[in-house]
Amino acid sequence: MMNSRKRLLRWASGIMLVLGVGHLSLLGLVAWADVTGWVDRGMWAAVPLVLADGDAVQTVDSMQNEVTFWGGPGSFAVPLILLGCLTWHLAGREVAVPAGIGWGLAAWCVLGGVLLVPSPFFAGTISGALIILAARKEDRLGTARDRQMDLA
């Protein structure tokens, strides 16, 4: 049977993975033409660099292209997927994720949720809280082990 710390971290990572993959999937559905346009126009088409040319005028299409990039591969989704995978891996090895990661994730998701209402950002706060709880369980287990070692 899975211990409670491992279960908490697996739930936290599952939520992060669903949020990240869901975000990228939604982008694929909503902006598929923009994404396939990057393939047609080349790698640098996602966010073209405009060098100090003051005559360049930003069009609606170029702005939509940038929004698609920053809403997709340039968004929080990729790092959130990576953090979810790392948390899953560490939980499998029974390595505690530091509580600071949970606090940072929770604060970031609360801020994002407040700035972008309505948004599933708030669901990420649950992942942060689960990481914090798992880290506290590790601290309590460590303290109990230390006491037992002192008694022996």
N, C-alpha and C positions, 0 to 999 in steps of 0.2 A: 504494500500500500504506500502511496506517495505521501511524504511528510507535508505538513501544512506550509512550511516555507517554500518548498518546491511548488506546491499547488498555487500559492499566491503569485509567485514569479511566472508560472506558466500562464495564468490568467492575465497578468499584466502584459506579457509578451503577445498573447493572442489578441488582446484589444489593440495593441500597437500595430500588429500585422494587419488586422481587419481595417483599421483606419487608413494606414498607408496604401495598402493594395486597393481598397475601396476608392480612395482619392484618385489614384492613377487610372483605375478602371473607369471611373466617372468621367475623367478628362478624355479618355479614349472614346467614350460614347458621345460626348458633347462637342469635342473639337477634333474629330478624326481627320477632317480635311486639312486642318492646320498641321497636324502631326505628319500626315503623309506628304504634305508640301515640303517639309524639311528634308525628307528622303529624296524627293524629286529635285530640289534646288541645291542640295549638298549640305554637308555637316554644319557649315557656318550660317545656315539660313535661319536657325532658331532665334538667335538674337544677334543680328548683324552688327558689327562694329562700325561706327561712323567716326572716322578720325577728324579732328578739328576742322571740319568743313562746315562753315557757318551757313552755307546755302542749302544744306539738307533740310527738307521739310518732312516732319513725321506724319505719315498718313494713317488713316483709320486701320488699314490692313496691317501696317507695320506695328501699330499699337496692339492690335488683336494678336498678332504673332508673338509679341513680347509677353502679353498677358497669359497666353497659352503656355509659353515656356515657364514663366514664374509660377503658374498655377499647376504645373505638371512636374517635369523632371527637375526643375529648379526650386521646387517647393519643399515643404517639410516632409513630404511623403517618403522620399528615398531615405533620408536619415532615420525617420521613424521606423521604416521596415528594417533597416540595419540594426537599430537599437533593439527592436523586437526579436530579431534573430539572435543577437548577442545575449539578450536576457534569457531566451529559451535555452540556448547552449549552456550558459552558466548555471541555470536551474538544473539541467540534466547532470551537471558535474557537482551539484550541491555547493556551488560557490555563491556567496551572498553578493548581491548588487549593492553598492554603497547607498545609504539613505539620501545622500546629496543628489544623486541622479534622480531619485524619486521626487525630491523637493523641487529640483530644477524643472523636471518634466511637468509636474503639477502646476507650478507657477506659470510656465510658458503656456500651458493649455488654458488656464484660467484667463490670462491676459488675451490670448487669441480668441477665446470664446466671448469675452466682453467686447472686443473690438470688431468681431465678425459674427454678430447675432443675426439670425439663427445659424448655428454651426455645430458640427459634431466635435468641435475642439474640447468641449467639456468632458466628453467620454475619455479623453486622454488623461484627465485629472484622476480618474479612477485607477489607471495604470500607475501613475505616480504614487498614489496612496497605497496601492498594493506593494509596490517596491519598498516604500517606507516601512510598512508593517512587516514585510519579510526581513528587512534589515534589523528591525527591533527584535524580532524573534531570534535572529542570529546573536544579537548582543545579549539577550537573556540566556540563551543556551551557553554562550561563552562564559558568562558570569557564573552560572550554575556549575559548569565544568571546573572553573577556577576554584570555587569553593570546595568541590569534592577533592581536588588535587591538594588543597591546603589541609584538609582533614586527614588525608592519607599519610 
